[in-house]
Amino acid sequence: MPALHAVRLYQQQAVRSASPAALVDKLYEIGVAAAHAGDASRARRALVELTAALDLERGGEIAAQLQGLYEFSLRAVTAGDFTTVAELLGGLREAWRAGPLAAERAPALAAA
């Protein structure tokens, strides 16, 4: 039991210290893994969190389009279409890693 407690504390600290971009990446990762495992509950939770993270005012049309994709994915999870959800979230995850997450990491890499 103490080892499990230590793991939970480590995970909580990792979440608290992660950047918003890293947290979005983690949500994509969780959503993809849940879809591959056919875990509807976990996939839904990841999609709900991704939707909640959107800033529709500042994000404009891109945020609105992402919201539509997340809603589509929620319907697909409900229908049991996990393959579509895994593919869609996997593609978004790769785009996120090539865009915002890569831009966030670039200054750290340049300083190293």
C-alpha positions, 0 to 999 in steps of 0.5 A: 500500500505505501508504494501505491500511495507514493505513485499517486503522490508522484502522479499528482505532483506531475500534473500540478507542475505540468504546463497547460500544453503538456496536460492537453498532450496527456489528455490526448494520450489518455483518450487514445489509450482508452479508445484502443482499450474500448474503455468508454468511460475513460475516453469520455472523461478525456474528451470532456476535459479536452472540451473544457480546456478550449478557450472559444473566445481566444481560440476562434474558429480552430477552437470551435472546430476542435469542439465539433471534433470532440463532440463527434468523438463523444457520439462515436464513443457512445456508439462503440466506434472506438477505432474512429476515436483512436484515429481522430485523437491520435491525429490530433495528438500528433498535430498538437505535438508538432505545433503547440507542444513543440513550440513550448519545448523549443526554448528549452531545447535551444538552451540545452 
